[in-house]
Amino acid sequence: MSGFSYNRLGVALGALVLVGIGVGAGVVIGQRSGDAGVPSADGAGDRKVLYYYDPMYPDQKFDKPGPSPFMDMALVAKYADEGDTGPSSSGVRIDPALTQNLGVRFATARMGTLGGDLTATAVIDYNQRDVAIVQSRADGFVQRVYGRAPGDVVAAGAPLVDLLVPSWGGAQTEYLAVRRTGDAALTQAARRRLVLMGMSDGLIAAVERSGRPRDTITIASPTAGAIRTLAVRSGMSVTQGATLAEISGLSTVWLNAAIPEALAGQLRVGQSVEATLSAFPSERFTGRLSALLPEVSGDSRTLTGRIELANRGGRLRPGMFGRVVFGGATTLALLVPSEAVIRTGQRDIVMLALPEGRYQPAQVRIGRESGGRTEILAGLRAGEKIIASGQYLIDSEASLTGVEARPIDGAALPAASVAVTAKKEVGQ
């Protein structure tokens, strides 16, 4: 074959190769353009995107997709059909299988009778009005303490301590000398001096009967009770006015009840009280509320209710634990389980269970609580279904997705509220 023929054959082959490459490129380009026009399996290509956000910072919105500036993750799209606020689509939607796995329990707000009785824990304390302070009336030395110690229970008139008072011995000697003169005026003046030095009438009478001075005196308990403090020991010296002992009476005791601050307004001074003690579980002690102390404990948010009880036989000992029941009238009220109420410190909310697996927080105003049930004063209607257990997790999900709580007046939420992130209050 001639060289010209070979050249024509080479040109023809080269043209075929170029045509093949062009056809292949066209197929690839056609496939890519075709893929771009096919919606994804989840249908996202037909959904309108409102904005993009980071699930960890849902209050920050972005116009375009991309990496999150806060976390090492991609931004998530918020679609328009997720923001429906119609009656059947308000709140946050939770998969029914997930609620079952979480062990969510439901309850219904119902009208019922709420017992007026209020129960509180209580502790027995000394009656602080029945306290005797024993002091030294002169400078002296402790000769004997009769084996007494703090905590001992003594009777009225029981000896506590013997004191040697040297100054009293000299004054008594002078008084006896003046008394022997028979001068009534001088005798009365000398006796008055003994009284001013701190001597009791009984001691002066004993000196007059015996005719001898007594510089060692025995100080006795002025009342029956328990020795709270004993600040002397044998051999000590004491000064005039020094406290030797403190004795608390036991004929009556105080039962101090810790009353929740929110329930204090339901009590009144003078109302009847029934108490039970752990030491005597089969007995009931009755009394009356004698005082509501003005100070509230900052830690427990309780105030103290004081009940005075008679202590026959001294069986009621300070420190004993008990419970008190304050009587009250039974009233009709809208009730929910107490565990269903989320108390944030700033407001109280319950989680409403709506149709189609949706949930919405609702702000409520609560009243009394008794027997595991709480009174709802406003924010909820009878017959509405709420979550009784597991509501904290669903409330967290509602906050992350921007669902606002229904206000107490029950007004409909604005349509734009689903795009606003509610600040989480629980745990603040």
C-alpha positions as CSV (number, residue, x, y, z in Angstrom):
1,M,0.0,0.0,0.0
2,S,1.3,3.5,-0.8
3,G,2.4,6.0,1.8
4,F,-0.5,8.2,0.9
5,S,-2.9,5.4,1.8
6,Y,-1.2,4.9,5.2
7,N,-1.5,8.6,6.0
8,R,-5.2,8.6,5.2
9,L,-5.8,5.6,7.4
10,G,-3.9,7.2,10.4
11,V,-6.0,10.4,10.0
12,A,-9.3,8.4,10.0
13,L,-8.3,6.4,13.2
14,G,-7.3,9.6,15.0
15,A,-10.7,11.2,14.1
16,L,-12.5,8.1,15.5
17,V,-10.6,8.3,18.8
18,L,-11.5,12.0,19.2
19,V,-15.1,11.3,18.5
20,G,-15.1,8.5,21.1
21,I,-13.6,10.8,23.7
22,G,-16.2,13.5,23.1
23,V,-19.1,11.0,23.3
24,G,-17.8,9.7,26.6
25,A,-17.3,13.1,28.1
26,G,-20.8,14.0,27.0
27,V,-22.3,11.0,28.7
28,V,-20.5,11.8,32.0
29,I,-21.6,15.4,31.9
30,G,-25.1,14.3,31.1
31,Q,-25.1,11.9,34.0
32,R,-23.9,14.6,36.5
33,S,-26.5,17.2,35.3
34,G,-29.2,14.5,35.5
35,D,-28.2,13.7,39.1
36,A,-28.4,17.3,40.1
37,G,-32.0,17.5,39.0
38,V,-33.1,14.3,41.0
39,P,-34.4,15.0,44.5
40,S,-32.7,13.1,47.4
41,A,-34.3,10.1,49.0
42,D,-35.4,12.0,52.0
43,G,-37.2,14.6,50.0
44,A,-34.9,17.5,51.3
45,G,-34.6,18.9,47.8
46,D,-38.3,19.9,47.8
47,R,-38.3,21.4,51.4
48,K,-37.8,25.1,52.0
49,V,-34.8,25.9,54.3
50,L,-35.5,28.7,56.8
51,Y,-31.9,28.9,58.2
52,Y,-29.0,26.8,59.4
53,Y,-28.0,26.3,63.0
54,D,-25.6,24.5,65.4
55,P,-27.6,22.1,67.7
56,M,-25.3,23.0,70.5
57,Y,-26.1,26.7,70.0
58,P,-29.6,26.8,68.6
59,D,-30.1,30.5,69.2
60,Q,-27.4,31.4,66.5
61,K,-28.8,31.3,62.9
62,F,-26.9,31.2,59.6
63,D,-28.0,31.9,56.0
64,K,-25.7,29.3,54.4
65,P,-24.6,25.7,55.2
66,G,-21.1,24.9,56.2
67,P,-19.0,24.1,59.3
68,S,-20.1,25.4,62.7
69,P,-17.9,28.2,64.1
70,F,-18.5,26.8,67.6
71,M,-18.1,23.0,67.3
72,D,-16.4,20.6,64.9
73,M,-19.6,19.7,63.1
74,A,-21.7,20.8,60.1
75,L,-24.6,23.2,60.5
76,V,-28.1,21.7,60.5
77,A,-30.9,23.0,58.3
78,K,-34.1,24.3,59.8
79,Y,-37.0,23.6,57.4
80,A,-40.2,25.6,57.0
81,D,-42.4,22.5,57.5
82,E,-40.9,22.1,61.0
83,G,-42.3,25.3,62.1
84,D,-46.0,24.6,61.8
85,T,-48.0,26.2,64.6
86,G,-51.5,25.0,63.9
87,P,-53.6,23.5,66.7
88,S,-52.5,20.0,65.7
89,S,-48.8,20.7,65.3
90,S,-47.8,23.0,68.2
91,G,-45.0,22.0,70.6
92,V,-42.2,19.5,70.0
93,R,-42.8,16.1,68.4
94,I,-41.2,13.0,70.1
95,D,-41.2,9.6,68.6
96,P,-43.7,7.4,70.5
97,A,-41.1,4.6,70.6
98,L,-38.7,6.9,72.4
99,T,-41.3,8.0,75.0
100,Q,-42.0,4.4,75.7
101,N,-38.3,3.6,76.1
102,L,-37.9,6.6,78.5
103,G,-40.7,5.2,80.7
104,V,-42.8,8.4,80.3
105,R,-46.0,8.3,82.4
106,F,-49.1,10.5,81.9
107,A,-51.7,12.0,84.1
108,T,-54.8,14.1,83.7
109,A,-55.6,17.3,85.6
110,R,-58.8,16.6,87.6
111,M,-60.9,18.3,90.2
112,G,-60.7,16.7,93.6
113,T,-60.6,17.4,97.3
114,L,-57.4,18.5,98.9
115,G,-57.0,17.8,102.5
116,G,-56.4,20.8,104.7
117,D,-54.0,18.9,107.0
118,L,-50.4,20.1,106.7
119,T,-47.6,17.7,107.9
120,A,-44.1,18.9,108.9
121,T,-41.1,17.4,110.6
122,A,-40.3,18.5,114.1
123,V,-37.7,18.2,116.8
124,I,-38.1,18.6,120.6
125,D,-36.1,21.4,122.3
126,Y,-35.8,22.9,125.7
127,N,-38.3,25.5,126.8
128,Q,-36.1,28.5,126.6
129,R,-38.5,30.5,128.9
130,D,-37.8,28.0,131.7
131,V,-34.1,28.6,132.3
132,A,-32.3,29.3,135.6
133,I,-28.9,31.0,135.8
134,V,-26.9,30.4,139.0
135,Q,-24.3,33.0,139.7
136,S,-21.8,33.8,142.5
137,R,-22.8,36.8,144.7
138,A,-19.3,37.3,146.0
139,D,-15.6,36.5,145.4
140,G,-14.8,33.1,146.7
141,F,-13.3,29.6,146.3
142,V,-14.9,26.4,145.1
143,Q,-14.8,23.8,147.9
144,R,-17.1,21.1,146.4
145,V,-19.2,20.4,143.3
146,Y,-21.1,17.3,144.5
147,G,-20.1,15.3,141.5
148,R,-22.3,17.3,139.2
149,A,-21.8,17.4,135.4
150,P,-23.6,18.9,132.4
151,G,-26.6,16.8,131.4
152,D,-27.4,15.7,134.9
153,V,-31.1,16.0,135.9
154,V,-31.5,17.6,139.4
155,A,-34.4,18.4,141.6
156,A,-35.3,21.8,142.9
157,G,-33.1,22.6,146.0
158,A,-30.4,20.0,145.0
159,P,-26.9,21.2,146.1
160,L,-24.7,22.3,143.2
161,V,-21.5,23.8,144.7
162,D,-20.0,24.8,148.1
163,L,-18.2,28.2,148.1
164,L,-15.8,29.6,150.7
165,V,-16.4,33.4,150.9
166,P,-13.9,35.0,153.4
167,S,-15.5,38.5,153.2
168,W,-18.8,37.2,154.4
169,G,-17.3,35.6,157.5
170,G,-16.0,39.0,158.8
171,A,-19.3,40.8,158.1
172,Q,-21.3,38.1,159.9
173,T,-19.0,38.4,162.9
174,E,-19.6,42.1,163.1
175,Y,-23.3,41.6,162.8
176,L,-23.4,39.1,165.7
177,A,-21.4,41.6,167.8
178,V,-23.8,44.5,167.1
179,R,-26.8,42.2,167.7
180,R,-25.5,41.3,171.2
181,T,-25.6,45.1,172.1
182,G,-29.3,45.1,171.9
183,D,-29.4,48.3,169.9
184,A,-32.2,47.7,167.4
185,A,-31.2,50.5,165.0
186,L,-27.6,49.4,164.8
187,T,-28.7,45.7,164.5
188,Q,-31.0,46.6,161.6
189,A,-28.3,48.6,159.8
190,A,-25.8,45.7,160.2
191,R,-28.3,43.2,158.9
192,R,-29.0,45.5,155.9
193,R,-25.3,45.4,155.2
194,L,-25.3,41.6,155.0
195,V,-28.2,41.7,152.5
196,L,-26.4,44.2,150.3
197,M,-23.3,41.9,150.3
198,G,-25.5,39.2,148.7
199,M,-26.5,37.0,151.6
200,S,-29.9,35.5,151.5
201,D,-32.5,35.8,154.2
202,G,-32.2,32.1,154.9
203,L,-28.4,32.3,155.4
204,I,-28.8,35.3,157.8
205,A,-31.4,33.5,159.8
206,A,-29.2,30.5,160.1
207,V,-26.4,32.7,161.4
208,E,-28.8,34.3,164.0
209,R,-29.9,30.9,165.2
210,S,-26.4,29.4,165.5
211,G,-24.7,32.5,166.8
212,R,-21.7,31.7,164.7
213,P,-20.5,33.1,161.3
214,R,-20.7,30.9,158.2
215,D,-18.2,31.7,155.5
216,T,-18.8,28.4,153.5
217,I,-22.2,28.4,151.8
218,T,-24.0,25.8,149.7
219,I,-25.5,27.0,146.4
220,A,-28.5,24.9,145.4
221,S,-30.5,24.6,142.2
222,P,-33.5,27.0,142.2
223,T,-35.5,24.8,139.9
224,A,-35.8,21.2,138.7
225,G,-34.3,20.4,135.4
226,A,-31.2,19.5,133.4
227,I,-27.8,21.1,134.0
228,R,-26.9,22.7,130.6
229,T,-23.6,24.2,131.7
230,L,-21.4,23.8,134.8
231,A,-18.5,26.2,134.8
232,V,-16.9,25.4,138.2
233,R,-14.7,22.6,139.5
234,S,-13.1,22.0,143.0
235,G,-10.3,24.4,143.9
236,M,-11.3,27.1,141.4
237,S,-11.7,30.7,142.4
238,V,-14.7,32.7,141.2
239,T,-15.6,36.3,141.1
240,Q,-18.7,38.1,142.0
241,G,-21.3,37.8,139.2
242,A,-19.6,34.7,137.6
243,T,-22.0,32.2,136.1
244,L,-21.7,28.9,138.0
245,A,-24.4,26.8,136.2
246,E,-27.3,27.0,133.8
247,I,-30.3,24.8,134.4
248,S,-33.2,24.2,131.9
249,G,-36.6,23.1,133.2
250,L,-38.2,20.0,131.9
251,S,-41.8,20.4,133.0
252,T,-42.7,21.7,129.5
253,V,-40.8,21.4,126.2
254,W,-40.9,23.0,122.8
255,L,-41.7,21.0,119.6
256,N,-40.2,23.0,116.8
257,A,-41.7,22.2,113.4
258,A,-40.0,23.0,110.1
259,I,-42.8,24.5,108.0
260,P,-42.3,25.1,104.2
261,E,-42.3,28.8,103.4
262,A,-44.9,28.4,100.7
263,L,-47.4,26.9,103.2
264,A,-46.8,29.2,106.1
265,G,-49.7,31.5,105.1
266,Q,-52.1,28.7,105.8
267,L,-51.3,28.5,109.5
268,R,-52.4,30.7,112.4
269,V,-51.2,30.9,116.0
270,G,-53.5,29.0,118.4
271,Q,-54.7,26.3,116.0
272,S,-54.7,22.7,117.2
273,V,-51.7,20.4,116.5
274,E,-51.3,16.6,116.7
275,A,-47.8,15.2,117.0
276,T,-46.2,11.8,116.9
277,L,-42.7,10.9,118.1
278,S,-40.4,8.2,116.8
279,A,-39.7,7.2,120.4
280,F,-43.4,6.6,121.1
281,P,-45.0,5.7,117.7
282,S,-48.3,4.5,119.2
283,E,-49.0,7.7,121.1
284,R,-50.5,11.0,120.0
285,F,-49.6,14.3,121.6
286,T,-51.9,17.2,121.3
287,G,-51.1,20.9,121.6
288,R,-51.5,24.3,120.0
289,L,-49.3,26.4,117.8
290,S,-47.9,29.0,120.2
291,A,-45.7,31.0,117.8
292,L,-44.5,31.3,114.2
293,L,-41.0,32.6,114.3
294,P,-40.3,35.5,112.0
295,E,-37.0,34.2,110.5
296,V,-36.9,31.9,107.4
297,S,-34.0,29.5,107.1
298,G,-32.0,30.3,104.0
299,D,-31.0,26.7,103.3
300,S,-34.3,24.9,103.6
301,R,-36.7,27.8,103.0
302,T,-38.7,26.8,106.1
303,L,-39.8,28.8,109.1
304,T,-40.2,27.4,112.6
305,G,-43.6,26.7,114.2
306,R,-43.4,26.4,118.0
307,I,-45.6,24.0,119.9
308,E,-45.4,23.8,123.7
309,L,-46.1,20.4,125.1
310,A,-46.5,19.2,128.7
311,N,-43.7,16.8,129.7
312,R,-45.2,14.6,132.3
313,G,-42.7,12.2,133.8
314,G,-39.9,13.8,131.8
315,R,-40.3,11.4,128.9
316,L,-40.0,14.0,126.2
317,R,-36.3,14.6,125.8
318,P,-34.8,17.4,123.7
319,G,-33.5,16.1,120.4
320,M,-36.3,13.6,119.8
321,F,-37.6,13.5,116.3
322,G,-41.3,13.6,115.4
323,R,-44.0,14.8,112.9
324,V,-46.8,17.2,113.5
325,V,-50.1,17.6,111.6
326,F,-51.8,21.0,111.5
327,G,-55.6,20.6,111.1
328,G,-57.4,22.4,108.3
329,A,-60.5,22.4,106.2
330,T,-60.9,20.2,103.1
331,T,-61.4,22.2,99.8
332,L,-62.2,21.4,96.2
333,A,-59.3,22.2,93.8
334,L,-57.7,21.3,90.4
335,L,-55.1,18.7,91.2
336,V,-52.1,17.2,89.4
337,P,-49.4,14.8,90.7
338,S,-46.7,16.8,92.5
339,E,-44.0,15.0,90.5
340,A,-45.4,16.5,87.3
341,V,-44.5,20.1,88.3
342,I,-41.1,21.4,87.2
343,R,-40.0,24.0,89.8
344,T,-37.3,26.3,88.3
345,G,-37.2,28.9,91.1
346,Q,-38.5,31.5,88.7
347,R,-41.6,29.8,87.5
348,D,-43.5,26.5,87.7
349,I,-44.4,24.5,84.6
350,V,-46.0,21.3,83.5
351,M,-45.5,19.4,80.2
352,L,-48.7,19.2,78.2
353,A,-49.3,16.0,76.1
354,L,-50.9,17.1,72.8
355,P,-52.3,15.0,69.9
356,E,-50.0,13.3,67.3
357,G,-47.1,12.8,69.8
358,R,-46.4,16.5,70.5
359,Y,-45.6,18.1,73.8
360,Q,-45.6,21.7,75.0
361,P,-44.6,23.2,78.3
362,A,-47.2,25.3,80.1
363,Q,-46.6,27.8,82.9
364,V,-48.8,27.3,86.0
365,R,-49.3,28.8,89.3
366,I,-49.4,26.3,92.1
367,G,-51.0,26.3,95.6
368,R,-51.1,23.8,98.4
369,E,-49.6,20.3,98.3
370,S,-50.9,17.3,100.2
371,G,-50.7,13.5,99.8
372,G,-48.5,13.7,96.6
373,R,-50.9,16.0,94.8
374,T,-50.5,19.8,94.1
375,E,-53.2,22.4,93.6
376,I,-53.1,24.3,90.3
377,L,-54.5,27.8,90.8
378,A,-54.0,29.0,87.1
379,G,-52.5,27.9,83.8
380,L,-54.2,24.5,83.4
381,R,-57.7,23.3,82.7
382,A,-59.5,20.2,84.0
383,G,-59.1,17.3,81.6
384,E,-55.8,18.4,80.1
385,K,-53.3,15.6,79.8
386,I,-49.8,16.1,81.2
387,I,-46.6,14.2,81.7
388,A,-46.2,12.9,85.2
389,S,-42.7,11.3,84.8
390,G,-39.9,11.9,82.3
391,Q,-40.9,15.5,81.7
392,Y,-37.5,16.9,82.3
393,L,-36.0,15.3,79.2
394,I,-38.9,16.4,77.0
395,D,-38.7,19.9,78.4
396,S,-35.0,20.0,77.5
397,E,-35.9,19.0,73.9
398,A,-38.6,21.6,73.7
399,S,-36.1,24.3,74.8
400,L,-33.5,23.2,72.2
401,T,-36.1,23.3,69.4
402,G,-37.4,26.7,70.4
403,V,-40.8,25.8,71.7
404,E,-42.1,28.4,74.2
405,A,-44.1,27.6,77.3
406,R,-47.8,28.4,77.2
407,P,-48.5,31.4,79.4
408,I,-50.7,31.2,82.5
409,D,-53.6,33.0,80.8
410,G,-53.6,30.3,78.1
411,A,-53.4,32.7,75.2
412,A,-52.2,31.3,71.8
413,L,-48.6,31.7,71.1
414,P,-47.5,33.8,68.1
415,A,-46.5,32.1,64.9
416,A,-43.0,33.3,65.1
417,S,-42.4,31.9,68.5
418,V,-41.3,28.5,67.2
419,A,-38.3,30.3,65.7
420,V,-37.2,31.7,69.0
421,T,-35.2,29.6,71.4
422,A,-36.5,29.6,75.0
423,K,-33.9,29.9,77.6
424,K,-33.5,26.9,79.8
425,E,-34.4,27.7,83.4
426,V,-34.1,24.3,85.1
427,G,-30.7,24.0,86.7
428,Q,-29.9,27.8,86.6
